[in-house]
Amino acid sequence: MSDDLLLALETKLDKLILLCNRLQQENAELKTRESEWQRERVRLIEKNEVARSRVEAMITHLRNLDAE
């Protein structure tokens, strides 16, 4: 192989390595963000459940007041 060909191949490999590293970092960041969104989703579901329970309790209380 000629020096020019080896240099071109080395340059391409360096670019691929940089791209791979960048994609690995981006993937790790996306996984972190996904995990954060999942935790937020669970928290919001729990808050929604608490609110639903409170509304149901208020409705029951109002119905009981009406029945009196």
N, C-alpha and C positions, 0 to 999 in steps of 0.2 A: 504494500500500500504506500502511496505517496504521502509525503508530509502534509500536503494540502488536504487530502482526503481524511487523514487521521485528525487533523485540526478541525475540520468540518464536523466529523463524527463526535469528537470531544465536545464541541460547542453545542451540538444537538443534545448530547447526553446531559450536559450541564443545565440546559434549558428544561429538559424533562425532569431532572432532579428538583430544580426550583419549583416547577409546576406541581410536582408530586407533594413537596413539602407544603406549598401554599394550599393545595386541596386538602391535605391532612389537617392543617390548622383550621381551615374553613369548616371541615366536617366536625371537628371537635367543638367549634363554636356553635354550630347548628345543633349538635347533640345537647350542649348546655342549655341553649335557648329552648329546645323542645322540652327538656326536663323542667325548666322554669315554667313554661306554659302549662305543662301537665299538673304541676303543683298548684298553680293559680286556678286551673280548672277545678281541681278537687276542692280548693278553698271556696270557690264560688258556688259549687254544688252544695257544700255544707251550709253556707250562708243562705242559699235559696231554701234549703230544707228547714232551717230554723225559722225563716220568714213565713214559709207555708204553714208550719206548725202554729205559729203565733196567730196568723190570720184565721186558721181553723178554730183555734181556741176562742178568738174574739167572736166569730160567727156563732159558735156554740153558746157562749155567754149571752150574746144578744138574743138568740132564740129562747134561752131560758128566761130572760127578762120579759120577753113578749108573752111567754106562757103564764107568767105570774099574774 
